[in-house]
Amino acid sequence: MDKAQTLQLIENIIKSNKTQMHNISTILEKKDGDELCSIAKNECDFGRLLYENEQHLKNVMGSLFYDKIEKLHEAWHVEYYNIYKILQKHIKGKQEKKGFLSKIMGDKKISDMEIDKAKLYFSELKKAQAELQRSIEAAQRRLMALNESKFV
């Protein structure tokens, strides 16, 4: 993987995490949506990109940078799990809505109290996200400064 491909990979990692945060925020604000990322750190889009390219990223970023990002990603998932437990009931309810009575009764909505609780968890998730974002951007700057020969 050359320098341009590696930088594109980092951009994709950043984008995937922003997308995950946006999806969570949308569900919390509108009580709508049906796309939650996996609670398993290696199954979300961010994790798949990170772990599928682990050896390459360790080689070019250095193990310290990679390990820090991995630990922050894991911490993000710990915070996310609290929100997931609340939101997955709503998502599951929407997916199970098939019968006539369900159509009349409407979706299982998240209660306002549950939303408030999830929003508190989301504020903690945003802190974890900000720290993760700073570390990824620091790694990105480091990669941009490296000579192309380091990527072979």
VMD Tcl script that builds the backbone (N, CA, C; Angstrom):
set m [mol new atoms 456]
animate dup $m
set s [atomselect $m all]
$s set {name element resname resid chain x y z} {
  {N N MET 1 A 0.864 -1.174 0.000}
  {CA C MET 1 A 0.000 0.000 0.000}
  {C C MET 1 A 0.906 1.231 0.000}
  {N N ASP 2 A 0.728 2.094 -1.008}
  {CA C ASP 2 A 1.565 3.286 -1.089}
  {C C ASP 2 A 1.017 4.401 -0.189}
  {N N LYS 3 A 1.697 5.547 -0.222}
  {CA C LYS 3 A 1.342 6.659 0.661}
  {C C LYS 3 A -0.078 7.167 0.395}
  {N N ALA 4 A -0.418 7.351 -0.874}
  {CA C ALA 4 A -1.748 7.863 -1.227}
  {C C ALA 4 A -2.842 6.897 -0.762}
  {N N GLN 5 A -2.624 5.614 -0.956}
  {CA C GLN 5 A -3.606 4.615 -0.527}
  {C C GLN 5 A -3.733 4.587 1.002}
  {N N THR 6 A -2.616 4.742 1.682}
  {CA C THR 6 A -2.639 4.755 3.145}
  {C C THR 6 A -3.386 5.977 3.662}
  {N N LEU 7 A -3.124 7.129 3.056}
  {CA C LEU 7 A -3.832 8.345 3.463}
  {C C LEU 7 A -5.325 8.242 3.159}
  {N N GLN 8 A -5.668 7.596 2.054}
  {CA C GLN 8 A -7.082 7.372 1.736}
  {C C GLN 8 A -7.725 6.441 2.762}
  {N N LEU 9 A -6.983 5.435 3.188}
  {CA C LEU 9 A -7.462 4.524 4.230}
  {C C LEU 9 A -7.767 5.303 5.513}
  {N N ILE 10 A -6.871 6.182 5.888}
  {CA C ILE 10 A -7.077 6.988 7.100}
  {C C ILE 10 A -8.305 7.881 6.919}
  {N N GLU 11 A -8.469 8.465 5.750}
  {CA C GLU 11 A -9.667 9.278 5.474}
  {C C GLU 11 A -10.937 8.424 5.603}
  {N N ASN 12 A -10.898 7.209 5.097}
  {CA C ASN 12 A -12.054 6.313 5.200}
  {C C ASN 12 A -12.350 5.939 6.654}
  {N N ILE 13 A -11.311 5.754 7.439}
  {CA C ILE 13 A -11.485 5.455 8.864}
  {C C ILE 13 A -12.159 6.641 9.557}
  {N N ILE 14 A -11.673 7.836 9.276}
  {CA C ILE 14 A -12.256 9.051 9.863}
  {C C ILE 14 A -13.716 9.192 9.441}
  {N N LYS 15 A -13.970 9.006 8.162}
  {CA C LYS 15 A -15.328 9.144 7.632}
  {C C LYS 15 A -16.275 8.111 8.252}
  {N N SER 16 A -15.816 6.884 8.415}
  {CA C SER 16 A -16.684 5.841 8.977}
  {C C SER 16 A -17.087 6.181 10.410}
  {N N ASN 17 A -16.155 6.725 11.181}
  {CA C ASN 17 A -16.488 7.070 12.559}
  {C C ASN 17 A -17.445 8.250 12.616}
  {N N LYS 18 A -17.255 9.230 11.743}
  {CA C LYS 18 A -18.180 10.368 11.691}
  {C C LYS 18 A -19.578 9.908 11.280}
  {N N THR 19 A -19.650 8.974 10.352}
  {CA C THR 19 A -20.936 8.435 9.907}
  {C C THR 19 A -21.638 7.723 11.054}
  {N N GLN 20 A -20.891 6.932 11.813}
  {CA C GLN 20 A -21.469 6.239 12.958}
  {C C GLN 20 A -22.030 7.241 13.966}
  {N N MET 21 A -21.269 8.291 14.251}
  {CA C MET 21 A -21.728 9.312 15.202}
  {C C MET 21 A -22.973 10.022 14.669}
  {N N HIS 22 A -22.989 10.307 13.377}
  {CA C HIS 22 A -24.143 10.971 12.770}
  {C C HIS 22 A -25.392 10.086 12.871}
  {N N ASN 23 A -25.249 8.798 12.594}
  {CA C ASN 23 A -26.389 7.884 12.666}
  {C C ASN 23 A -26.956 7.814 14.080}
  {N N ILE 24 A -26.089 7.743 15.059}
  {CA C ILE 24 A -26.543 7.701 16.454}
  {C C ILE 24 A -27.271 8.995 16.795}
  {N N SER 25 A -26.682 10.109 16.415}
  {CA C SER 25 A -27.277 11.419 16.697}
  {C C SER 25 A -28.646 11.551 16.046}
  {N N THR 26 A -28.777 11.100 14.812}
  {CA C THR 26 A -30.048 11.173 14.090}
  {C C THR 26 A -31.129 10.381 14.811}
  {N N ILE 27 A -30.788 9.195 15.256}
  {CA C ILE 27 A -31.770 8.374 15.970}
  {C C ILE 27 A -32.179 9.054 17.272}
  {N N LEU 28 A -31.205 9.627 17.974}
  {CA C LEU 28 A -31.510 10.292 19.247}
  {C C LEU 28 A -32.357 11.547 19.067}
  {N N GLU 29 A -32.063 12.320 18.040}
  {CA C GLU 29 A -32.772 13.586 17.843}
  {C C GLU 29 A -34.163 13.392 17.241}
  {N N LYS 30 A -34.282 12.474 16.311}
  {CA C LYS 30 A -35.550 12.294 15.602}
  {C C LYS 30 A -36.310 11.056 16.050}
  {N N LYS 31 A -35.675 10.282 16.930}
  {CA C LYS 31 A -36.255 8.996 17.330}
  {C C LYS 31 A -36.598 8.173 16.086}
  {N N ASP 32 A -35.743 8.297 15.107}
  {CA C ASP 32 A -35.974 7.624 13.839}
  {C C ASP 32 A -34.637 7.075 13.349}
  {N N GLY 33 A -34.702 6.171 12.439}
  {CA C GLY 33 A -33.498 5.577 11.882}
  {C C GLY 33 A -33.455 4.112 12.241}
  {N N ASP 34 A -32.651 3.387 11.517}
  {CA C ASP 34 A -32.583 1.955 11.799}
  {C C ASP 34 A -31.198 1.389 11.537}
  {N N GLU 35 A -30.193 2.241 11.600}
  {CA C GLU 35 A -28.853 1.757 11.306}
  {C C GLU 35 A -27.908 2.070 12.460}
  {N N LEU 36 A -27.670 1.079 13.280}
  {CA C LEU 36 A -26.706 1.194 14.361}
  {C C LEU 36 A -25.470 0.390 13.986}
  {N N CYS 37 A -24.322 0.885 14.400}
  {CA C CYS 37 A -23.113 0.114 14.126}
  {C C CYS 37 A -23.016 -1.030 15.130}
  {N N SER 38 A -22.199 -1.963 14.814}
  {CA C SER 38 A -22.010 -3.133 15.667}
  {C C SER 38 A -21.385 -2.718 16.997}
  {N N ILE 39 A -21.734 -3.441 18.042}
  {CA C ILE 39 A -21.101 -3.178 19.326}
  {C C ILE 39 A -19.728 -3.842 19.416}
  {N N ALA 40 A -19.451 -4.769 18.522}
  {CA C ALA 40 A -18.143 -5.426 18.492}
  {C C ALA 40 A -17.152 -4.508 17.791}
  {N N LYS 41 A -16.051 -4.219 18.451}
  {CA C LYS 41 A -15.095 -3.241 17.926}
  {C C LYS 41 A -14.461 -3.649 16.599}
  {N N ASN 42 A -14.430 -4.922 16.300}
  {CA C ASN 42 A -13.836 -5.357 15.041}
  {C C ASN 42 A -14.871 -5.567 13.940}
  {N N GLU 43 A -16.164 -5.302 14.228}
  {CA C GLU 43 A -17.206 -5.500 13.229}
  {C C GLU 43 A -17.806 -4.196 12.706}
  {N N CYS 44 A -17.542 -3.087 13.385}
  {CA C CYS 44 A -18.033 -1.810 12.865}
  {C C CYS 44 A -17.144 -1.414 11.679}
  {N N ASP 45 A -17.592 -0.476 10.873}
  {CA C ASP 45 A -16.820 -0.064 9.695}
  {C C ASP 45 A -15.421 0.414 10.088}
  {N N PHE 46 A -15.350 1.235 11.115}
  {CA C PHE 46 A -14.064 1.740 11.617}
  {C C PHE 46 A -13.145 0.577 11.979}
  {N N GLY 47 A -13.666 -0.345 12.771}
  {CA C GLY 47 A -12.876 -1.484 13.227}
  {C C GLY 47 A -12.413 -2.378 12.094}
  {N N ARG 48 A -13.305 -2.628 11.147}
  {CA C ARG 48 A -12.908 -3.466 9.999}
  {C C ARG 48 A -11.736 -2.824 9.254}
  {N N LEU 49 A -11.826 -1.531 8.992}
  {CA C LEU 49 A -10.739 -0.847 8.291}
  {C C LEU 49 A -9.452 -0.855 9.106}
  {N N LEU 50 A -9.591 -0.641 10.395}
  {CA C LEU 50 A -8.425 -0.603 11.273}
  {C C LEU 50 A -7.750 -1.969 11.374}
  {N N TYR 51 A -8.541 -2.998 11.658}
  {CA C TYR 51 A -7.960 -4.314 11.910}
  {C C TYR 51 A -7.558 -5.056 10.640}
  {N N GLU 52 A -8.243 -4.818 9.534}
  {CA C GLU 52 A -7.840 -5.452 8.269}
  {C C GLU 52 A -6.491 -4.931 7.788}
  {N N ASN 53 A -6.133 -3.737 8.222}
  {CA C ASN 53 A -4.881 -3.111 7.784}
  {C C ASN 53 A -3.902 -2.926 8.943}
  {N N GLU 54 A -4.087 -3.720 9.983}
  {CA C GLU 54 A -3.318 -3.562 11.219}
  {C C GLU 54 A -1.810 -3.567 10.987}
  {N N GLN 55 A -1.308 -4.574 10.323}
  {CA C GLN 55 A 0.147 -4.689 10.166}
  {C C GLN 55 A 0.719 -3.523 9.376}
  {N N HIS 56 A 0.056 -3.152 8.301}
  {CA C HIS 56 A 0.536 -2.026 7.494}
  {C C HIS 56 A 0.528 -0.733 8.310}
  {N N LEU 57 A -0.563 -0.486 9.019}
  {CA C LEU 57 A -0.659 0.744 9.807}
  {C C LEU 57 A 0.373 0.770 10.929}
  {N N LYS 58 A 0.612 -0.355 11.562}
  {CA C LYS 58 A 1.657 -0.414 12.593}
  {C C LYS 58 A 3.025 -0.104 11.999}
  {N N ASN 59 A 3.267 -0.625 10.797}
  {CA C ASN 59 A 4.565 -0.401 10.149}
  {C C ASN 59 A 4.795 1.064 9.806}
  {N N VAL 60 A 3.776 1.733 9.274}
  {CA C VAL 60 A 3.985 3.110 8.826}
  {C C VAL 60 A 3.713 4.144 9.922}
  {N N MET 61 A 2.765 3.879 10.805}
  {CA C MET 61 A 2.457 4.829 11.883}
  {C C MET 61 A 3.336 4.595 13.100}
  {N N GLY 62 A 3.692 3.359 13.305}
  {CA C GLY 62 A 4.385 2.973 14.524}
  {C C GLY 62 A 3.388 2.318 15.459}
  {N N SER 63 A 3.871 1.377 16.226}
  {CA C SER 63 A 2.995 0.625 17.127}
  {C C SER 63 A 2.360 1.504 18.189}
  {N N LEU 64 A 3.084 2.509 18.683}
  {CA C LEU 64 A 2.524 3.379 19.720}
  {C C LEU 64 A 1.294 4.128 19.228}
  {N N PHE 65 A 1.383 4.709 18.017}
  {CA C PHE 65 A 0.230 5.412 17.446}
  {C C PHE 65 A -0.926 4.446 17.224}
  {N N TYR 66 A -0.623 3.300 16.629}
  {CA C TYR 66 A -1.667 2.326 16.336}
  {C C TYR 66 A -2.329 1.843 17.630}
  {N N ASP 67 A -1.521 1.493 18.623}
  {CA C ASP 67 A -2.064 0.983 19.891}
  {C C ASP 67 A -2.932 2.025 20.586}
  {N N LYS 68 A -2.521 3.290 20.511}
  {CA C LYS 68 A -3.327 4.354 21.126}
  {C C LYS 68 A -4.682 4.462 20.434}
  {N N ILE 69 A -4.678 4.434 19.113}
  {CA C ILE 69 A -5.936 4.513 18.360}
  {C C ILE 69 A -6.808 3.302 18.668}
  {N N GLU 70 A -6.207 2.151 18.740}
  {CA C GLU 70 A -6.965 0.932 19.043}
  {C C GLU 70 A -7.606 1.017 20.434}
  {N N LYS 71 A -6.862 1.488 21.414}
  {CA C LYS 71 A -7.407 1.618 22.775}
  {C C LYS 71 A -8.528 2.656 22.833}
  {N N LEU 72 A -8.361 3.757 22.126}
  {CA C LEU 72 A -9.403 4.781 22.088}
  {C C LEU 72 A -10.650 4.278 21.365}
  {N N HIS 73 A -10.442 3.481 20.326}
  {CA C HIS 73 A -11.568 2.884 19.608}
  {C C HIS 73 A -12.325 1.924 20.527}
  {N N GLU 74 A -11.583 1.161 21.296}
  {CA C GLU 74 A -12.217 0.247 22.251}
  {C C GLU 74 A -12.998 1.036 23.311}
  {N N ALA 75 A -12.425 2.137 23.799}
  {CA C ALA 75 A -13.110 2.982 24.787}
  {C C ALA 75 A -14.382 3.579 24.188}
  {N N TRP 76 A -14.328 3.932 22.907}
  {CA C TRP 76 A -15.517 4.446 22.213}
  {C C TRP 76 A -16.626 3.392 22.266}
  {N N HIS 77 A -16.274 2.143 22.009}
  {CA C HIS 77 A -17.274 1.069 22.011}
  {C C HIS 77 A -17.846 0.819 23.403}
  {N N VAL 78 A -17.055 0.998 24.426}
  {CA C VAL 78 A -17.555 0.844 25.792}
  {C C VAL 78 A -18.648 1.885 26.043}
  {N N GLU 79 A -18.396 3.129 25.661}
  {CA C GLU 79 A -19.398 4.198 25.817}
  {C C GLU 79 A -20.608 3.941 24.914}
  {N N TYR 80 A -20.342 3.515 23.709}
  {CA C TYR 80 A -21.408 3.277 22.730}
  {C C TYR 80 A -22.373 2.188 23.192}
  {N N TYR 81 A -21.857 1.184 23.886}
  {CA C TYR 81 A -22.687 0.061 24.315}
  {C C TYR 81 A -23.875 0.534 25.153}
  {N N ASN 82 A -23.676 1.530 26.001}
  {CA C ASN 82 A -24.765 2.063 26.826}
  {C C ASN 82 A -25.898 2.618 25.968}
  {N N ILE 83 A -25.542 3.286 24.902}
  {CA C ILE 83 A -26.537 3.849 23.985}
  {C C ILE 83 A -27.191 2.730 23.181}
  {N N TYR 84 A -26.384 1.806 22.729}
  {CA C TYR 84 A -26.881 0.697 21.914}
  {C C TYR 84 A -27.975 -0.078 22.643}
  {N N LYS 85 A -27.784 -0.328 23.941}
  {CA C LYS 85 A -28.777 -1.078 24.717}
  {C C LYS 85 A -30.142 -0.389 24.677}
  {N N ILE 86 A -30.136 0.924 24.673}
  {CA C ILE 86 A -31.396 1.673 24.636}
  {C C ILE 86 A -31.964 1.694 23.215}
  {N N LEU 87 A -31.143 2.034 22.248}
  {CA C LEU 87 A -31.629 2.215 20.878}
  {C C LEU 87 A -31.991 0.912 20.183}
  {N N GLN 88 A -31.338 -0.172 20.520}
  {CA C GLN 88 A -31.606 -1.432 19.823}
  {C C GLN 88 A -33.028 -1.918 20.065}
  {N N LYS 89 A -33.643 -1.556 21.185}
  {CA C LYS 89 A -35.051 -1.924 21.424}
  {C C LYS 89 A -35.944 -1.271 20.371}
  {N N HIS 90 A -35.658 -0.021 20.086}
  {CA C HIS 90 A -36.428 0.730 19.090}
  {C C HIS 90 A -36.219 0.134 17.696}
  {N N ILE 91 A -34.974 -0.143 17.362}
  {CA C ILE 91 A -34.647 -0.702 16.045}
  {C C ILE 91 A -35.309 -2.068 15.890}
  {N N LYS 92 A -35.203 -2.886 16.906}
  {CA C LYS 92 A -35.810 -4.221 16.862}
  {C C LYS 92 A -37.323 -4.113 16.701}
  {N N GLY 93 A -37.926 -3.171 17.400}
  {CA C GLY 93 A -39.367 -2.964 17.295}
  {C C GLY 93 A -39.779 -2.581 15.886}
  {N N LYS 94 A -38.984 -1.746 15.226}
  {CA C LYS 94 A -39.294 -1.346 13.852}
  {C C LYS 94 A -39.171 -2.532 12.893}
  {N N GLN 95 A -38.167 -3.371 13.133}
  {CA C GLN 95 A -37.955 -4.515 12.251}
  {C C GLN 95 A -39.039 -5.576 12.425}
  {N N GLU 96 A -39.595 -5.676 13.628}
  {CA C GLU 96 A -40.620 -6.686 13.893}
  {C C GLU 96 A -42.003 -6.233 13.447}
  {N N LYS 97 A -42.162 -4.985 13.101}
  {CA C LYS 97 A -43.462 -4.435 12.726}
  {C C LYS 97 A -43.884 -5.015 11.374}
  {N N LYS 98 A -44.759 -6.000 11.437}
  {CA C LYS 98 A -45.170 -6.660 10.202}
  {C C LYS 98 A -46.674 -6.847 10.129}
  {N N GLY 99 A -47.304 -7.135 11.229}
  {CA C GLY 99 A -48.713 -7.492 11.218}
  {C C GLY 99 A -49.641 -6.296 11.155}
  {N N PHE 100 A -50.927 -6.602 10.974}
  {CA C PHE 100 A -51.966 -5.583 10.858}
  {C C PHE 100 A -52.041 -4.709 12.106}
  {N N LEU 101 A -52.045 -5.338 13.285}
  {CA C LEU 101 A -52.113 -4.572 14.527}
  {C C LEU 101 A -50.891 -3.677 14.703}
  {N N SER 102 A -49.746 -4.170 14.295}
  {CA C SER 102 A -48.540 -3.361 14.403}
  {C C SER 102 A -48.641 -2.111 13.542}
  {N N LYS 103 A -49.242 -2.263 12.374}
  {CA C LYS 103 A -49.405 -1.112 11.491}
  {C C LYS 103 A -50.352 -0.084 12.103}
  {N N ILE 104 A -51.377 -0.563 12.771}
  {CA C ILE 104 A -52.333 0.341 13.410}
  {C C ILE 104 A -51.707 0.992 14.643}
  {N N MET 105 A -51.005 0.193 15.438}
  {CA C MET 105 A -50.436 0.679 16.698}
  {C C MET 105 A -49.201 1.549 16.476}
  {N N GLY 106 A -48.526 1.387 15.371}
  {CA C GLY 106 A -47.329 2.187 15.097}
  {C C GLY 106 A -46.073 1.526 15.640}
  {N N ASP 107 A -44.947 2.222 15.444}
  {CA C ASP 107 A -43.647 1.719 15.881}
  {C C ASP 107 A -43.530 1.733 17.393}
  {N N LYS 108 A -42.680 0.857 17.882}
  {CA C LYS 108 A -42.273 0.959 19.281}
  {C C LYS 108 A -41.354 2.173 19.341}
  {N N LYS 109 A -41.770 3.169 20.069}
  {CA C LYS 109 A -40.972 4.380 20.179}
  {C C LYS 109 A -40.153 4.332 21.458}
  {N N ILE 110 A -39.037 4.994 21.408}
  {CA C ILE 110 A -38.215 5.135 22.597}
  {C C ILE 110 A -38.878 6.194 23.469}
  {N N SER 111 A -39.015 5.916 24.739}
  {CA C SER 111 A -39.623 6.903 25.637}
  {C C SER 111 A -38.704 8.116 25.774}
  {N N ASP 112 A -39.302 9.238 26.148}
  {CA C ASP 112 A -38.518 10.454 26.342}
  {C C ASP 112 A -37.458 10.261 27.422}
  {N N MET 113 A -37.801 9.503 28.439}
  {CA C MET 113 A -36.839 9.247 29.508}
  {C C MET 113 A -35.645 8.430 28.994}
  {N N GLU 114 A -35.929 7.446 28.156}
  {CA C GLU 114 A -34.851 6.643 27.576}
  {C C GLU 114 A -33.978 7.497 26.652}
  {N N ILE 115 A -34.621 8.374 25.893}
  {CA C ILE 115 A -33.867 9.273 25.009}
  {C C ILE 115 A -32.968 10.182 25.833}
  {N N ASP 116 A -33.486 10.739 26.916}
  {CA C ASP 116 A -32.673 11.605 27.772}
  {C C ASP 116 A -31.470 10.852 28.338}
  {N N LYS 117 A -31.706 9.632 28.744}
  {CA C LYS 117 A -30.616 8.799 29.267}
  {C C LYS 117 A -29.579 8.534 28.175}
  {N N ALA 118 A -30.052 8.197 26.990}
  {CA C ALA 118 A -29.144 7.940 25.864}
  {C C ALA 118 A -28.371 9.202 25.478}
  {N N LYS 119 A -29.018 10.363 25.578}
  {CA C LYS 119 A -28.332 11.626 25.264}
  {C C LYS 119 A -27.211 11.907 26.259}
  {N N LEU 120 A -27.422 11.550 27.511}
  {CA C LEU 120 A -26.342 11.692 28.496}
  {C C LEU 120 A -25.166 10.782 28.125}
  {N N TYR 121 A -25.491 9.557 27.761}
  {CA C TYR 121 A -24.439 8.644 27.313}
  {C C TYR 121 A -23.763 9.184 26.045}
  {N N PHE 122 A -24.553 9.798 25.186}
  {CA C PHE 122 A -24.010 10.329 23.934}
  {C C PHE 122 A -23.017 11.460 24.206}
  {N N SER 123 A -23.257 12.261 25.223}
  {CA C SER 123 A -22.298 13.322 25.548}
  {C C SER 123 A -20.951 12.717 25.946}
  {N N GLU 124 A -20.979 11.587 26.630}
  {CA C GLU 124 A -19.734 10.884 26.964}
  {C C GLU 124 A -19.114 10.264 25.714}
  {N N LEU 125 A -19.953 9.757 24.845}
  {CA C LEU 125 A -19.468 9.173 23.595}
  {C C LEU 125 A -18.786 10.238 22.747}
  {N N LYS 126 A -19.329 11.459 22.743}
  {CA C LYS 126 A -18.709 12.548 21.976}
  {C C LYS 126 A -17.319 12.883 22.509}
  {N N LYS 127 A -17.133 12.786 23.809}
  {CA C LYS 127 A -15.801 13.021 24.384}
  {C C LYS 127 A -14.827 11.941 23.914}
  {N N ALA 128 A -15.279 10.692 23.935}
  {CA C ALA 128 A -14.443 9.589 23.456}
  {C C ALA 128 A -14.157 9.765 21.966}
  {N N GLN 129 A -15.167 10.213 21.216}
  {CA C GLN 129 A -15.016 10.451 19.781}
  {C C GLN 129 A -13.979 11.541 19.521}
  {N N ALA 130 A -14.034 12.622 20.283}
  {CA C ALA 130 A -13.106 13.744 20.084}
  {C C ALA 130 A -11.662 13.304 20.331}
  {N N GLU 131 A -11.455 12.534 21.368}
  {CA C GLU 131 A -10.107 12.055 21.661}
  {C C GLU 131 A -9.615 11.096 20.576}
  {N N LEU 132 A -10.490 10.223 20.117}
  {CA C LEU 132 A -10.152 9.306 19.033}
  {C C LEU 132 A -9.835 10.087 17.765}
  {N N GLN 133 A -10.638 11.076 17.458}
  {CA C GLN 133 A -10.444 11.904 16.266}
  {C C GLN 133 A -9.084 12.619 16.318}
  {N N ARG 134 A -8.738 13.186 17.472}
  {CA C ARG 134 A -7.442 13.871 17.606}
  {C C ARG 134 A -6.282 12.917 17.346}
  {N N SER 135 A -6.386 11.716 17.857}
  {CA C SER 135 A -5.310 10.741 17.666}
  {C C SER 135 A -5.186 10.305 16.215}
  {N N ILE 136 A -6.312 10.104 15.561}
  {CA C ILE 136 A -6.275 9.708 14.147}
  {C C ILE 136 A -5.696 10.842 13.309}
  {N N GLU 137 A -6.096 12.064 13.594}
  {CA C GLU 137 A -5.580 13.202 12.837}
  {C C GLU 137 A -4.083 13.401 13.086}
  {N N ALA 138 A -3.606 13.134 14.303}
  {CA C ALA 138 A -2.171 13.206 14.582}
  {C C ALA 138 A -1.428 12.139 13.772}
  {N N ALA 139 A -1.994 10.950 13.712}
  {CA C ALA 139 A -1.394 9.876 12.907}
  {C C ALA 139 A -1.406 10.258 11.430}
  {N N GLN 140 A -2.485 10.876 10.998}
  {CA C GLN 140 A -2.600 11.309 9.608}
  {C C GLN 140 A -1.504 12.333 9.273}
  {N N ARG 141 A -1.295 13.299 10.160}
  {CA C ARG 141 A -0.237 14.305 9.938}
  {C C ARG 141 A 1.135 13.632 9.880}
  {N N ARG 142 A 1.327 12.663 10.751}
  {CA C ARG 142 A 2.598 11.929 10.771}
  {C C ARG 142 A 2.809 11.202 9.436}
  {N N LEU 143 A 1.762 10.568 8.953}
  {CA C LEU 143 A 1.863 9.844 7.680}
  {C C LEU 143 A 2.126 10.789 6.513}
  {N N MET 144 A 1.494 11.946 6.550}
  {CA C MET 144 A 1.697 12.923 5.470}
  {C C MET 144 A 3.147 13.405 5.423}
  {N N ALA 145 A 3.788 13.447 6.576}
  {CA C ALA 145 A 5.159 13.934 6.648}
  {C C ALA 145 A 6.188 12.868 6.238}
  {N N LEU 146 A 5.782 11.616 6.240}
  {CA C LEU 146 A 6.713 10.539 5.900}
  {C C LEU 146 A 7.055 10.541 4.414}
  {N N ASN 147 A 8.254 10.105 4.118}
  {CA C ASN 147 A 8.703 9.946 2.737}
  {C C ASN 147 A 7.979 8.754 2.122}
  {N N GLU 148 A 7.707 8.839 0.840}
  {CA C GLU 148 A 7.003 7.771 0.097}
  {C C GLU 148 A 7.689 6.418 0.260}
  {N N SER 149 A 9.006 6.411 0.393}
  {CA C SER 149 A 9.753 5.154 0.487}
  {C C SER 149 A 9.401 4.354 1.739}
  {N N LYS 150 A 8.847 4.977 2.745}
  {CA C LYS 150 A 8.484 4.292 3.985}
  {C C LYS 150 A 7.220 3.426 3.824}
  {N N PHE 151 A 6.508 3.582 2.724}
  {CA C PHE 151 A 5.222 2.921 2.521}
  {C C PHE 151 A 5.307 1.632 1.708}
  {N N VAL 152 A 6.458 1.286 1.274}
  {CA C VAL 152 A 6.578 0.100 0.416}
  {C C VAL 152 A 6.645 -1.165 1.211}
}
mol reanalyze $m
mol bondsrecalc $m
mol representation Tube
mol addrep $m
